[in-house]
Amino acid sequence: EVNYGGRVTDDKDVRLIAAVLKGYFCPQMLEEGFRFAGLDAYYPPGNVTLDKTREYLKTLPLDEDPRIFGLHPNALITAQFNQARKFLDTVVSVQPRIASGGGGKTNEEIVADMAEDFLKKIPDPASTKNAHPETYRKTPSGGIVSVGVFHGQEFTRFEKMIKVTKASLKMLGKAITGIVLMSGDLEGMFNAFLVQKVPGNWEKVAYPCLKPLNSWVKDFIERISFMTDWLLQGPPKSFWISSFFFPQGFMTASLQVHARKTKIPIDTLEFFSNVTSIENATKVVSLPESGCNIHGLFLMGCGWDVRQNSLRESHKDILFEVMPVIWLEPLDLAEVKDRVTTKNLYQCPIYKTSERKGTLSTTGHSTNFVKFFPLNQPGLDVAHWISRGVAMLCMLDE
């Protein structure tokens, strides 16, 4: 469908390029007074000479308006923020690691205090022996309910993370005091702590996350708390979808519960996303008749109108909005496709991080892309929202 120095094969790239080109190659551009994206500076120069065309090109702004690419003006804030962050990261990376004279703490004291503080804050994993009866509820056939199996797999991953982080923090403290040798991994931790980066040995056992170190640890503790509450108190009324290593696995497990309950083949089912008016997950009072409630997603590229239950343009300087609780309703595949088509819904992609890129894992799933969720939109061409780069993220970068 799209060629760009070769055939574009990724379905999301094809979708984006086709949407962007829709704003440039259209019948309206042949009409008198046409302006690209409604901006006076951008228009087809018409049937003029080469010199006149060159003169027109020289009048174009040096700094492009984000709207010419279909983006919201807020996109310029994001671009400038990312550029500034990269610049500061470069500056910090070339700073000397030797502490200057004075009355302040040395680098060793700073890192030792951080390691001690993190060690105190990160809790030990709870014992699965104390699990709530509903967490690993048995099925009539004697197996564990699918969502319980998923929790067990996720909880094992968190146990491993806790073990690695706490063990390395203890070793780092000993290395700083000279009790043990400062290995390559520990030196990497030491340097990472000084610049608020997540150590490489932690990233190897962790989920994708772009947060700075202090925020990363806080988020890690909150995830442990959610998984522990689920273990000890039973399944919650709304699931924090962003807390999982593998959100796709949770949705598959939840769909499997419905499939077994209704005796419908799981490969004929799909979740349809119904955005509720409940903006705080703690206010969810009951479980849905079918499917499950999820929360914890952030909308980027536009806003969400709770009253109209629809996408809307972003407010000025507001880059992200927290999505309300979403009810995942299990439906027949054909019915989901019919709703998307007849209601002109926007297929909103979900990503774990704002990088919006990943690699295919051994399971065949992307390490970043999660799924498309159909969302209501105010009757516009869905290409408008695709060009806006509208997506939902499982977490922010801060």
C-alpha positions as a Markdown table, in Angstrom:
| # | Residue | x | y | z |
|---|---|---|---|---|
| 1 | Glu | 0.0 | 0.0 | 0.0 |
| 2 | Val | 2.8 | 2.4 | 0.9 |
| 3 | Asn | 6.4 | 2.6 | -0.5 |
| 4 | Tyr | 9.0 | 4.7 | 1.2 |
| 5 | Gly | 12.5 | 3.7 | -0.1 |
| 6 | Gly | 11.0 | 0.2 | -0.2 |
| 7 | Arg | 7.7 | -1.4 | 0.8 |
| 8 | Val | 6.4 | -0.4 | 4.3 |
| 9 | Thr | 5.4 | -3.7 | 5.9 |
| 10 | Asp | 4.6 | -2.7 | 9.5 |
| 11 | Asp | 0.8 | -2.2 | 9.8 |
| 12 | Lys | 1.0 | 0.7 | 12.1 |
| 13 | Asp | 3.5 | 2.5 | 9.9 |
| 14 | Val | 1.3 | 1.9 | 6.9 |
| 15 | Arg | -1.7 | 3.3 | 8.8 |
| 16 | Leu | 0.2 | 6.5 | 9.9 |
| 17 | Ile | 1.8 | 7.2 | 6.5 |
| 18 | Ala | -1.5 | 6.8 | 4.7 |
| 19 | Ala | -3.2 | 9.1 | 7.2 |
| 20 | Val | -0.6 | 11.8 | 6.9 |
| 21 | Leu | -0.6 | 11.6 | 3.1 |
| 22 | Lys | -4.4 | 12.0 | 3.1 |
| 23 | Gly | -3.9 | 15.6 | 4.1 |
| 24 | Tyr | -1.6 | 16.3 | 1.2 |
| 25 | Phe | -3.0 | 14.3 | -1.7 |
| 26 | Cys | -6.7 | 15.3 | -1.8 |
| 27 | Pro | -9.1 | 16.8 | -4.4 |
| 28 | Gln | -9.3 | 20.0 | -2.4 |
| 29 | Met | -5.7 | 20.9 | -3.1 |
| 30 | Leu | -6.7 | 21.7 | -6.7 |
| 31 | Glu | -9.1 | 24.4 | -5.5 |
| 32 | Glu | -8.3 | 28.1 | -5.4 |
| 33 | Gly | -7.2 | 29.3 | -2.0 |
| 34 | Phe | -6.5 | 25.9 | -0.6 |
| 35 | Arg | -4.2 | 25.8 | 2.5 |
| 36 | Phe | -2.6 | 22.7 | 3.9 |
| 37 | Ala | -3.8 | 22.1 | 7.5 |
| 38 | Gly | -5.6 | 25.5 | 7.2 |
| 39 | Leu | -2.2 | 27.3 | 7.6 |
| 40 | Asp | -1.7 | 30.4 | 5.4 |
| 41 | Ala | 2.0 | 29.7 | 4.9 |
| 42 | Tyr | 1.5 | 26.3 | 3.3 |
| 43 | Tyr | -0.2 | 26.0 | 0.0 |
| 44 | Pro | 0.4 | 24.6 | -3.5 |
| 45 | Pro | 2.4 | 27.3 | -5.4 |
| 46 | Gly | 0.3 | 26.6 | -8.6 |
| 47 | Asn | 1.3 | 26.5 | -12.2 |
| 48 | Val | 4.4 | 28.8 | -11.9 |
| 49 | Thr | 7.9 | 28.8 | -13.1 |
| 50 | Leu | 10.8 | 27.0 | -11.3 |
| 51 | Asp | 12.2 | 30.3 | -10.0 |
| 52 | Lys | 8.8 | 31.3 | -8.6 |
| 53 | Thr | 8.6 | 27.9 | -6.9 |
| 54 | Arg | 12.0 | 28.4 | -5.3 |
| 55 | Glu | 11.0 | 31.8 | -4.1 |
| 56 | Tyr | 7.9 | 30.3 | -2.5 |
| 57 | Leu | 10.0 | 27.6 | -0.8 |
| 58 | Lys | 12.2 | 30.3 | 0.7 |
| 59 | Thr | 9.2 | 31.9 | 2.4 |
| 60 | Leu | 8.3 | 28.7 | 4.3 |
| 61 | Pro | 8.9 | 28.9 | 8.1 |
| 62 | Leu | 12.3 | 27.6 | 9.3 |
| 63 | Asp | 10.5 | 26.0 | 12.3 |
| 64 | Glu | 7.7 | 23.9 | 11.0 |
| 65 | Asp | 4.3 | 24.2 | 12.7 |
| 66 | Pro | 3.3 | 20.8 | 14.1 |
| 67 | Arg | -0.1 | 21.2 | 12.6 |
| 68 | Ile | 1.3 | 20.8 | 9.1 |
| 69 | Phe | 2.0 | 17.2 | 10.0 |
| 70 | Gly | -1.4 | 16.7 | 11.5 |
| 71 | Leu | -0.1 | 17.0 | 15.0 |
| 72 | His | -1.6 | 19.2 | 17.8 |
| 73 | Pro | 0.5 | 22.3 | 18.7 |
| 74 | Asn | 1.2 | 20.6 | 22.1 |
| 75 | Ala | 3.5 | 18.3 | 20.1 |
| 76 | Leu | 6.0 | 21.1 | 19.9 |
| 77 | Ile | 6.3 | 21.1 | 23.8 |
| 78 | Thr | 7.0 | 17.3 | 23.7 |
| 79 | Ala | 9.6 | 17.7 | 21.1 |
| 80 | Gln | 11.4 | 20.6 | 22.9 |
| 81 | Phe | 11.2 | 18.7 | 26.2 |
| 82 | Asn | 12.7 | 15.6 | 24.7 |
| 83 | Gln | 15.5 | 17.6 | 23.0 |
| 84 | Ala | 16.3 | 19.4 | 26.3 |
| 85 | Arg | 16.3 | 16.1 | 28.2 |
| 86 | Lys | 18.8 | 14.5 | 25.7 |
| 87 | Phe | 21.0 | 17.6 | 26.0 |
| 88 | Leu | 21.0 | 17.5 | 29.8 |
| 89 | Asp | 21.7 | 13.7 | 29.8 |
| 90 | Thr | 24.7 | 14.4 | 27.6 |
| 91 | Val | 26.0 | 17.2 | 29.9 |
| 92 | Val | 25.6 | 15.0 | 32.9 |
| 93 | Ser | 27.3 | 12.0 | 31.3 |
| 94 | Val | 30.5 | 14.0 | 30.7 |
| 95 | Gln | 30.7 | 15.5 | 34.2 |
| 96 | Pro | 33.5 | 14.2 | 36.3 |
| 97 | Arg | 32.6 | 11.7 | 39.0 |
| 98 | Ile | 35.1 | 13.1 | 41.5 |
| 99 | Ala | 33.5 | 15.1 | 44.3 |
| 100 | Ser | 34.7 | 18.7 | 44.7 |
| 101 | Gly | 35.9 | 20.0 | 48.0 |
| 102 | Gly | 33.5 | 21.6 | 50.5 |
| 103 | Gly | 31.1 | 20.6 | 53.2 |
| 104 | Gly | 28.7 | 18.5 | 51.0 |
| 105 | Lys | 28.4 | 14.8 | 50.8 |
| 106 | Thr | 30.8 | 12.7 | 48.7 |
| 107 | Asn | 29.5 | 10.6 | 45.9 |
| 108 | Glu | 30.0 | 7.5 | 48.0 |
| 109 | Glu | 27.9 | 8.9 | 50.8 |
| 110 | Ile | 25.2 | 9.9 | 48.4 |
| 111 | Val | 24.9 | 6.5 | 46.7 |
| 112 | Ala | 25.2 | 4.7 | 50.1 |
| 113 | Asp | 22.3 | 6.7 | 51.5 |
| 114 | Met | 20.2 | 6.0 | 48.4 |
| 115 | Ala | 21.0 | 2.3 | 48.5 |
| 116 | Glu | 20.0 | 2.2 | 52.2 |
| 117 | Asp | 16.8 | 4.1 | 51.6 |
| 118 | Phe | 15.7 | 1.9 | 48.7 |
| 119 | Leu | 16.5 | -1.2 | 50.7 |
| 120 | Lys | 14.2 | -0.1 | 53.5 |
| 121 | Lys | 11.4 | 0.9 | 51.1 |
| 122 | Ile | 11.3 | -2.1 | 48.9 |
| 123 | Pro | 9.2 | -4.8 | 50.7 |
| 124 | Asp | 9.9 | -8.5 | 50.8 |
| 125 | Pro | 7.5 | -10.6 | 48.7 |
| 126 | Ala | 4.5 | -12.0 | 50.4 |
| 127 | Ser | 4.1 | -15.8 | 50.7 |
| 128 | Thr | 1.7 | -17.4 | 48.3 |
| 129 | Lys | 0.7 | -19.8 | 51.1 |
| 130 | Asn | -1.3 | -16.9 | 52.5 |
| 131 | Ala | -3.2 | -16.4 | 49.2 |
| 132 | His | -6.9 | -15.5 | 49.3 |
| 133 | Pro | -9.1 | -18.4 | 48.2 |
| 134 | Glu | -10.3 | -16.5 | 45.2 |
| 135 | Thr | -6.9 | -15.6 | 43.9 |
| 136 | Tyr | -6.0 | -19.2 | 42.9 |
| 137 | Arg | -9.5 | -20.5 | 42.8 |
| 138 | Lys | -9.9 | -24.0 | 41.5 |
| 139 | Thr | -11.9 | -24.8 | 38.4 |
| 140 | Pro | -14.4 | -27.8 | 38.3 |
| 141 | Ser | -11.7 | -29.8 | 36.5 |
| 142 | Gly | -9.2 | -29.2 | 39.3 |
| 143 | Gly | -7.0 | -26.6 | 37.7 |
| 144 | Ile | -6.4 | -23.0 | 38.7 |
| 145 | Val | -8.6 | -20.3 | 37.1 |
| 146 | Ser | -6.8 | -18.7 | 34.1 |
| 147 | Val | -6.5 | -15.3 | 35.8 |
| 148 | Gly | -5.0 | -17.0 | 38.9 |
| 149 | Val | -2.4 | -18.7 | 36.7 |
| 150 | Phe | -1.5 | -15.3 | 35.2 |
| 151 | His | -1.1 | -13.8 | 38.7 |
| 152 | Gly | 1.2 | -16.6 | 39.7 |
| 153 | Gln | 3.4 | -16.0 | 36.7 |
| 154 | Glu | 3.5 | -12.2 | 37.2 |
| 155 | Phe | 4.1 | -12.6 | 41.0 |
| 156 | Thr | 7.1 | -14.9 | 40.3 |
| 157 | Arg | 8.6 | -12.2 | 38.1 |
| 158 | Phe | 8.1 | -9.6 | 40.8 |
| 159 | Glu | 9.7 | -12.0 | 43.3 |
| 160 | Lys | 12.8 | -12.3 | 41.1 |
| 161 | Met | 12.9 | -8.5 | 40.7 |
| 162 | Ile | 12.8 | -8.0 | 44.5 |
| 163 | Lys | 15.5 | -10.6 | 45.0 |
| 164 | Val | 17.8 | -9.0 | 42.4 |
| 165 | Thr | 17.3 | -5.4 | 43.5 |
| 166 | Lys | 17.6 | -6.1 | 47.3 |
| 167 | Ala | 20.7 | -8.4 | 46.9 |
| 168 | Ser | 22.4 | -5.9 | 44.6 |
| 169 | Leu | 21.6 | -3.0 | 47.0 |
| 170 | Lys | 23.2 | -4.9 | 49.9 |
| 171 | Met | 26.3 | -5.7 | 47.8 |
| 172 | Leu | 26.6 | -2.1 | 46.7 |
| 173 | Gly | 26.6 | -0.9 | 50.3 |
| 174 | Lys | 29.3 | -3.4 | 51.1 |
| 175 | Ala | 31.3 | -2.4 | 48.1 |
| 176 | Ile | 31.2 | 1.3 | 49.0 |
| 177 | Thr | 32.5 | 0.5 | 52.5 |
| 178 | Gly | 35.2 | -1.7 | 51.1 |
| 179 | Ile | 34.0 | -5.1 | 52.5 |
| 180 | Val | 33.7 | -6.6 | 49.0 |
| 181 | Leu | 35.2 | -5.9 | 45.7 |
| 182 | Met | 33.5 | -3.3 | 43.4 |
| 183 | Ser | 32.6 | -5.4 | 40.4 |
| 184 | Gly | 31.6 | -4.1 | 37.0 |
| 185 | Asp | 27.9 | -4.5 | 37.7 |
| 186 | Leu | 28.2 | -2.7 | 41.0 |
| 187 | Glu | 30.3 | 0.1 | 39.5 |
| 188 | Gly | 27.5 | 0.5 | 36.8 |
| 189 | Met | 25.0 | 0.7 | 39.6 |
| 190 | Phe | 27.1 | 3.3 | 41.4 |
| 191 | Asn | 27.4 | 5.5 | 38.3 |
| 192 | Ala | 23.7 | 5.1 | 37.5 |
| 193 | Phe | 22.6 | 6.2 | 40.9 |
| 194 | Leu | 24.6 | 9.4 | 40.6 |
| 195 | Val | 22.7 | 10.4 | 37.4 |
| 196 | Gln | 19.2 | 9.1 | 38.4 |
| 197 | Lys | 19.3 | 6.2 | 35.9 |
| 198 | Val | 18.0 | 2.7 | 36.5 |
| 199 | Pro | 21.0 | 0.3 | 36.7 |
| 200 | Gly | 21.5 | -2.2 | 33.8 |
| 201 | Asn | 21.4 | -5.2 | 36.1 |
| 202 | Trp | 17.9 | -4.1 | 37.3 |
| 203 | Glu | 16.7 | -3.5 | 33.7 |
| 204 | Lys | 17.5 | -7.0 | 32.7 |
| 205 | Val | 14.9 | -8.5 | 35.1 |
| 206 | Ala | 12.4 | -5.5 | 35.0 |
| 207 | Tyr | 9.6 | -4.4 | 32.7 |
| 208 | Pro | 10.1 | -1.6 | 30.1 |
| 209 | Cys | 10.2 | 1.7 | 31.9 |
| 210 | Leu | 11.7 | 5.2 | 31.1 |
| 211 | Lys | 11.2 | 6.7 | 34.5 |
| 212 | Pro | 14.2 | 8.2 | 36.4 |
| 213 | Leu | 15.5 | 6.1 | 39.3 |
| 214 | Asn | 13.6 | 7.6 | 42.2 |
| 215 | Ser | 10.3 | 7.5 | 40.3 |
| 216 | Trp | 11.2 | 4.0 | 39.1 |
| 217 | Val | 11.6 | 2.7 | 42.6 |
| 218 | Lys | 8.3 | 4.4 | 43.7 |
| 219 | Asp | 6.5 | 2.9 | 40.8 |
| 220 | Phe | 8.1 | -0.5 | 41.5 |
| 221 | Ile | 6.8 | -0.4 | 45.1 |
| 222 | Glu | 3.3 | 0.5 | 44.0 |
| 223 | Arg | 3.3 | -2.5 | 41.6 |
| 224 | Ile | 4.4 | -4.8 | 44.4 |
| 225 | Ser | 1.6 | -3.4 | 46.6 |
| 226 | Phe | -1.0 | -4.0 | 43.9 |
| 227 | Met | 0.1 | -7.6 | 43.2 |
| 228 | Thr | 0.3 | -8.3 | 47.0 |
| 229 | Asp | -3.2 | -7.0 | 47.6 |
| 230 | Trp | -4.5 | -9.2 | 44.8 |
| 231 | Leu | -2.7 | -12.1 | 46.3 |
| 232 | Leu | -3.9 | -11.6 | 49.9 |
| 233 | Gln | -7.3 | -10.0 | 49.4 |
| 234 | Gly | -8.5 | -11.7 | 46.2 |
| 235 | Pro | -9.0 | -10.2 | 42.6 |
| 236 | Pro | -9.8 | -6.5 | 42.7 |
| 237 | Lys | -12.9 | -4.9 | 41.1 |
| 238 | Ser | -10.6 | -3.0 | 38.7 |
| 239 | Phe | -7.2 | -4.2 | 37.5 |
| 240 | Trp | -4.2 | -1.9 | 37.2 |
| 241 | Ile | -3.3 | -3.0 | 33.7 |
| 242 | Ser | -0.1 | -0.9 | 33.6 |
| 243 | Ser | 1.4 | -2.8 | 36.5 |
| 244 | Phe | 1.9 | -6.1 | 34.6 |
| 245 | Phe | 5.0 | -7.3 | 32.8 |
| 246 | Phe | 2.7 | -8.9 | 30.2 |
| 247 | Pro | -0.7 | -7.0 | 29.9 |
| 248 | Gln | -1.6 | -9.1 | 26.8 |
| 249 | Gly | -1.4 | -12.2 | 29.0 |
| 250 | Phe | -3.9 | -10.7 | 31.5 |
| 251 | Met | -6.4 | -10.0 | 28.7 |
| 252 | Thr | -6.0 | -13.4 | 27.2 |
| 253 | Ala | -6.5 | -15.0 | 30.7 |
| 254 | Ser | -9.6 | -12.9 | 31.3 |
| 255 | Leu | -11.0 | -13.8 | 27.9 |
| 256 | Gln | -10.3 | -17.5 | 28.6 |
| 257 | Val | -12.4 | -17.3 | 31.9 |
| 258 | His | -15.4 | -16.0 | 29.9 |
| 259 | Ala | -14.8 | -18.6 | 27.1 |
| 260 | Arg | -14.9 | -21.5 | 29.6 |
| 261 | Lys | -17.9 | -20.0 | 31.5 |
| 262 | Thr | -20.0 | -19.6 | 28.3 |
| 263 | Lys | -18.5 | -22.6 | 26.4 |
| 264 | Ile | -17.6 | -20.3 | 23.5 |
| 265 | Pro | -14.3 | -20.9 | 21.6 |
| 266 | Ile | -11.8 | -18.3 | 22.7 |
| 267 | Asp | -10.6 | -17.7 | 19.1 |
| 268 | Thr | -14.0 | -16.3 | 18.2 |
| 269 | Leu | -14.0 | -13.8 | 21.1 |
| 270 | Glu | -12.4 | -10.3 | 21.5 |
| 271 | Phe | -12.5 | -7.6 | 24.1 |
| 272 | Phe | -14.4 | -4.4 | 23.3 |
| 273 | Ser | -13.3 | -1.4 | 25.3 |
| 274 | Asn | -16.2 | 0.5 | 27.0 |
| 275 | Val | -14.9 | 3.7 | 28.7 |
| 276 | Thr | -16.9 | 4.3 | 31.8 |
| 277 | Ser | -17.5 | 7.6 | 33.6 |
| 278 | Ile | -15.7 | 6.4 | 36.7 |
| 279 | Glu | -12.5 | 8.4 | 36.9 |
| 280 | Asn | -11.1 | 6.9 | 40.1 |
| 281 | Ala | -10.6 | 3.1 | 40.3 |
| 282 | Thr | -11.2 | 3.1 | 44.0 |
| 283 | Lys | -14.8 | 4.1 | 43.3 |
| 284 | Val | -15.6 | 1.0 | 41.4 |
| 285 | Val | -18.2 | -0.8 | 43.5 |
| 286 | Ser | -19.0 | -3.9 | 41.6 |
| 287 | Leu | -17.7 | -6.4 | 39.1 |
| 288 | Pro | -19.1 | -6.4 | 35.6 |
| 289 | Glu | -21.4 | -9.2 | 34.6 |
| 290 | Ser | -18.8 | -10.3 | 32.0 |
| 291 | Gly | -15.2 | -9.3 | 31.3 |
| 292 | Cys | -13.3 | -7.1 | 33.7 |
| 293 | Asn | -12.5 | -3.5 | 34.6 |
| 294 | Ile | -9.1 | -2.0 | 34.0 |
| 295 | His | -7.4 | 1.3 | 34.8 |
| 296 | Gly | -4.1 | 3.0 | 34.7 |
| 297 | Leu | -3.8 | 4.2 | 31.1 |
| 298 | Phe | -2.8 | 7.6 | 29.9 |
| 299 | Leu | -4.1 | 9.3 | 26.8 |
| 300 | Met | -1.6 | 11.1 | 24.6 |
| 301 | Gly | -2.2 | 13.3 | 21.6 |
| 302 | Cys | -5.7 | 14.3 | 22.5 |
| 303 | Gly | -8.1 | 14.6 | 25.5 |
| 304 | Trp | -11.1 | 12.6 | 26.7 |
| 305 | Asp | -14.5 | 14.1 | 27.1 |
| 306 | Val | -16.1 | 12.3 | 30.0 |
| 307 | Arg | -19.6 | 13.8 | 29.4 |
| 308 | Gln | -19.6 | 13.0 | 25.7 |
| 309 | Asn | -17.7 | 9.7 | 26.3 |
| 310 | Ser | -15.5 | 10.6 | 23.3 |
| 311 | Leu | -12.1 | 11.8 | 22.2 |
| 312 | Arg | -11.6 | 15.6 | 21.9 |
| 313 | Glu | -8.8 | 17.9 | 21.1 |
| 314 | Ser | -6.1 | 18.4 | 23.8 |
| 315 | His | -6.3 | 21.5 | 26.0 |
| 316 | Lys | -3.4 | 23.9 | 25.7 |
| 317 | Asp | -0.2 | 22.7 | 27.4 |
| 318 | Ile | -1.9 | 19.4 | 28.6 |
| 319 | Leu | 0.2 | 16.6 | 27.1 |
| 320 | Phe | -1.4 | 13.6 | 28.9 |
| 321 | Glu | -4.8 | 12.8 | 30.5 |
| 322 | Val | -5.6 | 9.9 | 32.8 |
| 323 | Met | -8.2 | 7.6 | 31.2 |
| 324 | Pro | -11.3 | 6.6 | 33.3 |
| 325 | Val | -11.9 | 3.0 | 34.2 |
| 326 | Ile | -12.5 | 0.9 | 31.1 |
| 327 | Trp | -14.8 | -2.1 | 31.0 |
| 328 | Leu | -13.4 | -4.8 | 28.7 |
| 329 | Glu | -16.5 | -6.5 | 27.3 |
| 330 | Pro | -16.1 | -9.9 | 25.7 |
| 331 | Leu | -17.9 | -10.0 | 22.3 |
| 332 | Asp | -17.9 | -12.0 | 19.2 |
| 333 | Leu | -15.1 | -11.0 | 16.8 |
| 334 | Ala | -17.6 | -10.1 | 14.0 |
| 335 | Glu | -19.6 | -7.9 | 16.4 |
| 336 | Val | -16.5 | -6.0 | 17.5 |
| 337 | Lys | -15.5 | -5.3 | 13.8 |
| 338 | Asp | -19.1 | -4.3 | 13.0 |
| 339 | Arg | -19.2 | -1.8 | 15.9 |
| 340 | Val | -15.8 | -0.3 | 14.9 |
| 341 | Thr | -17.0 | 0.2 | 11.3 |
| 342 | Thr | -20.6 | 1.4 | 11.9 |
| 343 | Lys | -19.7 | 3.8 | 14.7 |
| 344 | Asn | -16.6 | 5.0 | 13.0 |
| 345 | Leu | -14.5 | 4.3 | 16.1 |
| 346 | Tyr | -10.8 | 5.1 | 16.4 |
| 347 | Gln | -8.6 | 2.1 | 16.9 |
| 348 | Cys | -6.3 | 3.5 | 19.6 |
| 349 | Pro | -3.0 | 1.7 | 20.1 |
| 350 | Ile | -1.7 | 1.0 | 23.6 |
| 351 | Tyr | 2.0 | 1.1 | 24.3 |
| 352 | Lys | 3.9 | 0.3 | 27.5 |
| 353 | Thr | 6.2 | 3.4 | 27.2 |
| 354 | Ser | 6.2 | 6.6 | 25.2 |
| 355 | Glu | 9.0 | 5.2 | 22.9 |
| 356 | Arg | 6.3 | 3.4 | 20.9 |
| 357 | Lys | 8.8 | 1.0 | 19.6 |
| 358 | Gly | 9.8 | -2.5 | 20.5 |
| 359 | Thr | 11.0 | -5.9 | 19.3 |
| 360 | Leu | 9.1 | -9.1 | 18.8 |
| 361 | Ser | 9.6 | -11.4 | 21.9 |
| 362 | Thr | 9.7 | -15.2 | 21.8 |
| 363 | Thr | 5.9 | -15.2 | 22.4 |
| 364 | Gly | 5.3 | -13.4 | 19.1 |
| 365 | His | 4.2 | -10.2 | 20.9 |
| 366 | Ser | 5.9 | -6.8 | 20.8 |
| 367 | Thr | 7.9 | -5.8 | 23.8 |
| 368 | Asn | 6.1 | -2.4 | 23.7 |
| 369 | Phe | 2.9 | -2.5 | 21.7 |
| 370 | Val | 0.0 | -4.0 | 23.7 |
| 371 | Lys | -3.2 | -3.8 | 21.7 |
| 372 | Phe | -5.7 | -1.6 | 19.8 |
| 373 | Phe | -8.7 | -0.4 | 21.8 |
| 374 | Pro | -11.6 | 1.1 | 19.9 |
| 375 | Leu | -12.7 | 4.5 | 21.2 |
| 376 | Asn | -15.6 | 6.8 | 20.5 |
| 377 | Gln | -14.7 | 9.9 | 18.5 |
| 378 | Pro | -16.8 | 12.9 | 17.4 |
| 379 | Gly | -17.6 | 11.8 | 13.9 |
| 380 | Leu | -14.3 | 12.9 | 12.3 |
| 381 | Asp | -12.2 | 11.0 | 9.8 |
| 382 | Val | -10.2 | 8.6 | 11.9 |
| 383 | Ala | -7.1 | 9.7 | 9.9 |
| 384 | His | -7.3 | 12.9 | 12.0 |
| 385 | Trp | -6.6 | 11.1 | 15.2 |
| 386 | Ile | -4.0 | 8.9 | 13.5 |
| 387 | Ser | -2.1 | 12.0 | 12.3 |
| 388 | Arg | -2.4 | 13.4 | 15.8 |
| 389 | Gly | -0.5 | 10.4 | 17.1 |
| 390 | Val | -3.3 | 9.6 | 19.6 |
| 391 | Ala | -2.3 | 6.6 | 21.7 |
| 392 | Met | -2.7 | 5.3 | 25.2 |
| 393 | Leu | 0.4 | 4.7 | 27.4 |
| 394 | Cys | 0.7 | 2.3 | 30.4 |
| 395 | Met | 3.1 | 4.8 | 32.1 |
| 396 | Leu | 4.6 | 8.3 | 31.8 |
| 397 | Asp | 8.3 | 9.0 | 31.7 |
| 398 | Glu | 8.4 | 11.0 | 35.0 |
